[in-house]
């Protein structure tokens, strides 16, 4: 497919020209950076043509400055408002796969791209599924295949967007939500993004929205996914884990029946149970642009503190095992990010990484997992703002195989809270001094705070070998290069 069509050069130039943007940030994922220079050149040519064809009142108007953004701060599917702010951009044009998460401060234009797909093969696979399925079929797809959906519908012979009765067995196609987003006044919602609970029988996920006929619910459908096995598909598979799902792979031109939901859910349930036994929780900031992320972080802090646990907020960009290894005191991490980057495979991490939904299940007293799963943290805002159960009733730990005592009474007893604060202050003072190298380490998972963890660990850094525990004004070390210090050369 030619570059002008794939990157929608004419549409993008028209958008920039009509809105009179002076500085525009072009955000490319790593796999599309090879085309960035060609896209910029084509946009500049189109913008110059539009300016020359404009009315006389626009004489002297300059074309917008274009800036290419790469190596995004967080996931490439989210709009990088932090990177765009470095050049004082007026808007962002986002290319490639996107989660369509609402922006906080800047307007954004999304260019999905047009991935190659065989319309005939896909329509044939859909027709075969229709003939064998006992349920109506809901067709969902990756946004990069949105350009081909109309042709696939015509090939199957479906003229209506919504399905009829069960006896008809016709598919219901999702529609793409508006691809131009403007931040709202309260910076919590976004104009153009339809929520999952706007109206009865109306759903929205990952940039797709659809409505079901009256009397129908999602459990009545089989889901037919068009696209690869990526984060967008994982979002659909977990959110609608009770549905039967088949996937058409455009790269291999064949159907794949997915059965991985149960395995993923079992893994996530294990992480929830492990988080219940934790004492120190790190809140990982996974986005600085998605609307409502500050509110979600504050909500997580209040919930964790209300559960009698210690919370630390960590901002480190894209998390990886090496970065999280710098915080060994944390028993578990809560990752606040967009829905399509929320699931981290934490098998390589030294501590579990869970989602805000899983954190609510783990830290809110009395919560039970009913089987439903929510990846979009905006759907959870205010859902965990409930009164904390101050009962000292013990909790049974499935991993420890016994009751885990949780002291909730100290949360409401002011005198005990003051005593605990004084005790932590004393521990902090001792932690700043040189420790006895024979001190006993604290078993991971039993520390109540980061200070307590570090004050009792077995390794404390450089041993000064001084009787005086106070810090020295200076320390004389070895001089020269590591390949041969001065005293070694003399020998």
C-alpha positions in Angstrom: 0.0 0.0 0.0 1.4 3.4 -1.0 2.7 5.8 1.7 0.1 8.6 1.1 -2.8 6.2 1.6 -1.3 4.2 4.5 -0.4 7.3 6.5 -3.4 9.4 5.3 -1.2 12.3 4.3 -4.0 14.4 2.8 -6.4 14.0 5.8 -3.6 14.8 8.3 -2.5 17.9 6.4 -6.1 19.1 6.2 -6.6 18.6 9.9 -3.4 20.6 10.8 -4.3 23.4 8.3 -7.9 23.8 9.4 -7.0 23.9 13.1 -4.1 26.4 12.4 -1.6 24.4 14.5 1.8 26.0 14.7 3.8 23.1 16.2 2.8 19.5 15.6 4.4 16.4 17.1 4.4 13.2 15.0 4.6 10.1 17.2 5.9 7.0 15.6 6.3 3.5 17.2 9.7 1.9 16.7 8.6 -0.3 13.8 7.4 2.7 11.7 10.3 5.1 12.3 11.8 4.0 9.0 9.0 5.9 7.2 9.1 9.0 9.4 11.3 11.2 7.1 9.1 10.3 4.1 5.9 11.2 6.0 7.3 14.5 7.1 8.4 15.4 3.6 4.9 14.5 2.2 3.1 16.4 4.9 5.2 19.5 4.2 4.4 19.4 0.5 0.6 19.0 1.2 0.6 21.8 3.8 2.3 24.2 1.4 -0.3 23.4 -1.3 -3.1 24.1 1.2 -1.6 27.4 2.2 -1.2 28.5 -1.4 -4.8 27.6 -2.1 -6.2 29.4 0.9 -7.9 32.7 0.8 -6.1 36.1 0.7 -6.7 36.6 4.4 -4.2 33.8 5.0 -1.4 35.4 3.1 1.9 35.3 4.9 0.8 32.3 7.0 3.6 29.8 7.7 3.3 26.1 7.5 3.3 24.2 10.8 6.6 23.0 12.3 6.7 19.2 12.4 8.6 17.3 15.1 9.2 13.5 15.0 8.9 11.8 18.4 10.5 8.4 19.0 11.3 6.3 22.1 8.1 7.2 23.9 8.2 7.7 27.7 5.7 4.8 28.2 3.8 2.5 25.9 3.8 3.5 22.2 0.1 2.9 22.1 -0.6 5.9 24.3 -0.2 9.5 23.3 3.1 10.8 24.6 2.1 14.2 25.9 5.3 14.5 28.0 7.4 14.2 24.9 5.3 16.7 23.0 5.5 19.2 25.8 9.3 19.4 25.3 8.7 21.3 22.0 5.5 23.1 23.1 3.5 21.2 20.5 -0.1 22.3 19.9 -1.3 18.8 18.9 -0.1 15.2 18.4 -0.5 13.0 15.4 -0.2 9.4 16.6 0.7 6.7 14.0 0.2 2.9 14.3 -1.4 0.7 16.9 -3.2 2.7 19.6 -5.3 2.1 22.7 -7.2 5.3 22.1 -6.9 6.3 25.7 -8.2 9.9 26.2 -5.6 12.6 26.5 -5.2 15.1 29.4 -4.0 18.3 27.8 -3.4 18.1 24.0 -5.7 17.2 21.1 -4.6 14.1 19.1 -5.3 12.7 15.6 -4.9 8.9 15.3 -3.7 7.3 12.1 -4.2 3.6 12.4 -2.5 2.5 9.3 -3.8 0.0 6.8 -2.4 -3.5 7.4 -2.6 -6.0 4.5 -5.5 -8.5 4.7 -7.2 -10.9 2.2 -10.9 -9.8 2.2 -12.0 -13.0 0.5 -10.2 -15.3 2.9 -11.5 -13.4 5.9 -15.1 -13.4 4.6 -14.9 -17.1 3.8 -13.7 -17.9 7.4 -16.4 -15.7 8.8 -19.1 -17.5 6.7 -17.8 -20.9 7.8 -18.1 -19.7 11.5 -21.6 -18.5 10.9 -22.6 -21.9 9.4 -21.2 -23.9 12.4 -22.0 -21.6 15.3 -25.1 -21.9 17.3 -24.8 -18.3 18.5 -24.8 -14.9 16.7 -21.3 -13.7 16.0 -19.8 -10.4 17.2 -17.0 -9.2 14.9 -14.2 -7.3 16.6 -10.9 -6.3 14.9 -7.6 -4.6 15.3 -7.8 -1.0 14.3 -5.2 -1.5 11.6 -7.8 -3.6 9.7 -10.7 -1.1 10.1 -10.2 0.0 6.4 -11.2 -3.5 5.2 -14.2 -4.1 7.4 -16.7 -2.6 5.0 -15.5 -4.8 2.1 -15.6 -7.9 4.3 -19.2 -7.1 5.3 -20.2 -6.8 1.6 -18.4 -10.1 0.8 -20.3 -11.9 3.5 -23.5 -10.3 2.4 -24.3 -8.3 5.6 -25.9 -4.9 5.0 -27.0 -4.2 8.6 -24.6 -3.2 11.4 -26.6 -4.9 14.1 -27.7 -8.5 14.2 -31.3 -9.7 14.4 -32.7 -12.7 16.2 -30.7 -15.8 17.1 -32.3 -17.7 14.3 -30.7 -15.4 11.7 -27.2 -16.0 12.9 -25.9 -12.8 11.4 -22.8 -11.0 12.7 -22.8 -7.8 14.6 -19.8 -5.5 13.6 -18.2 -3.1 16.0 -17.5 0.4 14.8 -14.4 2.6 15.3 -14.8 5.4 17.7 -13.9 8.9 16.6 -10.2 9.1 15.8 -9.8 12.8 16.8 -9.7 13.4 20.5 -9.8 16.7 22.4 -9.2 16.8 26.2 -12.3 17.9 28.2 -12.4 20.8 30.6 -12.1 18.6 33.7 -9.2 16.6 32.2 -10.9 13.4 33.3 -12.9 12.4 30.3 -12.4 13.0 26.6 -14.8 14.2 23.9 -15.2 11.6 21.2 -14.4 8.5 23.4 -17.5 6.5 24.3 -17.4 4.8 27.6 -18.4 1.2 28.3 -21.6 2.2 30.2 -23.0 5.0 28.1 -26.3 3.2 27.5 -27.9 -0.2 28.0 -26.5 -2.9 25.7 -23.8 -0.6 24.5 -20.1 -1.6 24.9 -16.7 -0.1 24.1 -13.2 -1.5 24.3 -9.9 -0.7 22.8 -11.2 1.9 20.4 -14.2 -0.1 19.2 -17.8 0.5 20.1 -21.0 -1.5 19.4 -24.6 -1.8 20.5 -26.6 -5.0 20.9 -30.3 -5.5 20.2 -32.7 -5.3 23.1 -32.8 -8.5 25.0 -29.2 -9.5 24.1 -26.1 -9.5 26.2 -22.5 -10.3 25.5 -22.8 -13.9 26.8 -25.2 -14.6 23.9 -22.5 -14.1 21.3 -19.4 -15.8 19.9 -16.6 -13.3 19.3 -14.8 -13.3 15.9 -11.5 -11.4 16.2 -9.7 -10.2 13.1 -6.1 -9.5 13.9 -2.9 -10.8 15.5 -2.5 -12.2 19.1 -1.4 -8.8 20.6 -2.3 -6.6 23.6 -5.6 -5.5 22.0 -6.7 -9.2 21.6 -5.6 -10.0 25.2 -7.8 -7.1 26.4 -10.8 -8.6 24.6 -10.0 -12.1 25.7 -9.8 -11.2 29.4 -12.7 -8.7 29.5 -15.1 -11.2 27.8 -13.5 -14.3 29.2 -16.9 -16.1 29.4 -17.4 -15.9 25.6 -16.2 -18.4 23.0 -13.6 -16.6 20.9 -12.2 -17.5 17.5 -9.4 -15.4 15.9 -8.7 -14.9 12.2 -5.0 -14.3 11.6 -4.5 -12.1 8.5 -0.8 -12.9 8.3 -1.4 -16.7 8.1 -4.9 -16.6 6.6 -6.5 -19.2 8.9 -8.7 -19.4 12.0 -7.3 -20.0 15.5 -9.6 -21.0 18.3 -8.3 -19.4 21.4 -8.5 -21.2 24.8 -5.9 -19.2 26.8 -8.3 -17.2 28.8 -8.5 -19.7 31.6 -4.7 -20.0 31.9 -4.3 -16.3 32.1 -7.0 -15.9 34.6 -5.5 -18.6 36.9 -2.2 -16.8 36.8 -3.8 -13.5 37.6 -5.8 -15.0 40.5 -2.6 -16.4 41.9 -1.0 -12.9 41.8 -4.0 -11.5 43.6 -3.6 -14.1 46.4 0.1 -13.3 46.6 -0.6 -9.6 46.9 -3.0 -10.2 49.8 0.0 -11.4 51.9 2.2 -8.3 51.0 3.0 -5.4 53.4 4.9 -3.0 51.2 3.3 -2.0 47.8 4.9 0.0 45.0 2.6 2.0 42.8 4.1 2.1 39.3 3.1 5.2 37.3 2.7 3.8 33.7 1.3 6.9 32.1 1.6 10.7 32.4 -1.0 11.4 29.7 -4.1 9.3 30.0 -6.9 11.3 31.6 -7.6 10.4 35.2 -4.3 8.7 36.0 -3.6 11.1 39.0 -7.0 10.3 40.5 -6.4 6.5 40.1 -3.0 6.8 41.8 -4.5 8.7 44.8 -7.3 6.2 45.0 -4.8 3.3 45.1 -2.8 5.1 47.9 -5.9 5.6 50.0 -7.0 2.0 49.5 -3.6 0.5 50.3 -3.2 2.7 53.4 -6.7 1.9 54.6 -5.8 -1.8 54.4 -2.9 -1.2 56.9 -0.1 -1.5 54.3 2.6 0.9 53.2 2.5 2.4 49.7 5.3 4.1 47.7 4.8 5.8 44.3 7.4 5.1 41.7 7.9 6.9 38.4 10.5 5.2 36.1 9.2 5.1 32.6 8.8 1.6 31.0 9.3 -0.9 33.8 11.7 -3.8 33.4 13.2 -6.4 35.8 16.4 -4.3 36.2 14.6 -1.2 37.2 12.3 -2.9 39.7 15.2 -4.7 41.2 16.3 -1.4 42.7 13.3 -1.6 45.1 13.7 -5.0 46.8 11.6 -3.8 49.8 8.4 -3.9 47.7 6.5 -7.1 48.0 4.2 -6.3 45.0 3.8 -3.5 42.4 0.5 -2.0 41.2 0.9 -0.8 37.5 -1.4 2.2 36.7 -1.4 2.4 32.9 -3.6 2.1 29.8 -5.6 -1.1 29.3 -3.3 -2.5 26.6 0.0 -2.2 28.6 -1.5 -3.1 32.0 -0.7 -6.8 31.8 3.0 -7.3 32.4 4.4 -10.8 32.3 6.1 -10.6 35.8 7.7 -14.1 35.7 11.1 -12.4 35.2 10.4 -9.8 37.9 11.4 -10.5 41.5 8.0 -9.3 42.7 4.5 -9.6 41.2 3.1 -6.7 39.0 -0.7 -6.5 39.2 -3.3 -4.2 37.8 -5.5 -1.7 39.7 -8.5 -4.1 39.3 -6.5 -6.9 40.9 -5.3 -4.5 43.7 -8.9 -3.8 44.6 -9.6 -7.5 44.9 -6.5 -7.9 47.0 -6.6 -4.9 49.3 -10.3 -4.1 49.7 -11.8 -6.1 52.6 -14.6 -8.5 51.5 -13.9 -8.3 47.8 -14.5 -11.5 45.8 -13.6 -12.3 42.2 -16.8 -13.2 40.3 -14.9 -14.0 37.1 -15.3 -10.6 35.5 -12.1 -8.7 34.6 -11.5 -5.0 34.1 -8.3 -3.7 32.4 -9.4 0.0 31.9 -8.6 1.8 35.1 -11.0 4.7 34.2 -13.8 2.2 34.7 -12.6 1.7 38.3 -12.4 5.3 39.4 -14.3 5.7 42.7 -15.2 2.0 42.7 -12.8 1.4 45.6 -13.8 4.4 47.7 -15.5 2.4 50.4 -15.3 2.4 54.1 -12.4 0.3 55.3 -13.3 -2.6 57.6 -11.5 -1.9 60.8 -12.2 -5.4 62.2 -9.2 -7.3 63.5 -10.6 -10.6 62.2 -7.8 -12.7 60.8 -7.7 -13.5 57.1 -7.0 -17.0 55.8 -4.0 -17.0 53.4 -4.3 -19.6 50.6 -0.5 -19.4 49.9 0.6 -19.7 53.5 -2.0 -22.3 54.4 -3.1 -20.6 57.6 -4.5 -17.4 59.1 -2.7 -14.1 58.5 -3.3 -11.6 61.3 -3.8 -8.1 60.2 -3.8 -5.3 62.8 -6.7 -3.1 61.7 -7.2 -1.6 65.2 -4.1 0.4 65.0 -5.4 2.3 62.0 -8.1 3.9 64.1 -6.2 4.2 67.4 -4.4 7.5 67.4 -2.1 6.8 70.3 -0.8 3.6 68.7 -0.3 5.4 65.5 1.8 8.1 67.2 3.9 5.4 68.9 4.5 3.6 65.6 5.6 6.9 64.0 8.1 7.5 66.9 9.4 3.9 66.5 9.9 4.4 62.8 11.8 7.6 63.5 14.2 5.8 65.8 14.6 3.0 63.2 15.5 5.7 60.6 18.1 7.2 62.9 19.7 3.8 63.4 19.6 3.1 59.7 21.7 6.1 58.9 24.5 4.8 61.1 27.0 2.1 60.3 25.4 -1.3 61.2 27.0 -4.3 62.8 28.0 -6.6 59.9 26.6 -9.5 61.9 23.1 -8.1 62.2 20.4 -10.6 61.2 18.6 -9.9 57.9 14.9 -9.4 57.8 12.9 -12.0 55.9 11.3 -10.5 52.8 7.6 -9.9 53.2 7.7 -9.3 57.0 8.9 -5.6 56.9 6.2 -3.0 57.4 8.0 -0.1 55.6 11.0 0.6 53.4 13.0 1.9 56.4 12.4 -1.2 58.4 13.5 -3.4 55.5 16.8 -1.5 54.8 17.6 -1.2 58.5 17.7 -5.0 58.9 19.2 -6.2 55.7 22.5 -8.1 55.8 24.4 -5.9 53.4 24.8 -2.2 54.2 27.4 -1.0 51.7 31.0 0.0 52.3 32.3 -1.1 55.7 34.4 1.8 56.9 36.2 -0.2 59.7 36.1 2.7 62.1 35.3 2.5 65.8 33.5 5.9 65.6 30.0 5.2 64.1 29.7 8.8 62.9 30.5 9.6 59.2 34.0 10.7 58.4 34.9 14.0 56.8 36.9 12.2 54.0 38.2 8.8 53.1 41.4 8.2 51.2 41.2 5.3 48.7 43.4 3.9 46.1 44.8 6.1 43.3 45.5 5.2 39.7 43.8 3.0 37.1 42.1 -0.3 38.0 44.5 -2.1 35.7 47.3 -1.1 38.1 47.0 1.2 41.1 50.0 3.3 42.3 51.0 0.9 45.1 50.8 -2.0 42.7 53.1 -0.3 40.2 55.7 0.2 42.9 55.8 -3.5 43.6 
